[in-house]
Amino acid sequence: MSFRKALFFVTTLVLSFGSAVAMAAEGNSAGGDAYSSIGAGLAIGLAAFGGSLGQGKTAAASLEGIARNPTARGQVFVPMIIGLALIESLVIYAFLVAFIKIKI
């Protein structure tokens, strides 16, 4: 793992954890549980990190394929856009699950 990747990962975790702790300290948690706010912050941070890695790898692979064979642009571009949309929908789903706390 390169230094930039490690720094980005640590920064994402620190920022998501810090915002969750701040929300819990202020008492803005919908369920009143500090741990659920911390879990929501970590879930969003990890989902955004994983989604950005997935989108980066998808774009890099498809652009490399187009660069190697420019005539395949039409066959590569549409599946790439669909893949990016699905990756982004998973990140949005994690965002919704983190903030819509299911009360049992």
Steps between C-alpha positions, in 0.01 A plus 500: 500500500647832400534790739229702323248216525579446867473872572167520318366198688605633840362847423166352394473296818601790724256743340209257504573393857547860616170617352317206655649567843409868470140409412481261794649756739246763400213259547378526141472126461151400392502181706679655794779245477852633455625174353247511219629844398857375504397197297317720249805721455731205452258332260481806278875553510576141406228492233633819341856365514405167345278662239772742394749215465251299295416792274866580448585143403197479270586823321868409470429156356246626250717790387794264459282273289390793285860618464612155383211461257328830410244326281356325807397832657130437445520152649693613809349839581139400576587209734749730675231761565260231625771362731579846637130563564467171687807575713364845582160355587666270755667801664168686510335189644763486776432870568128435537545194717739688726263789560167321503539314823262209526345482844405154615 
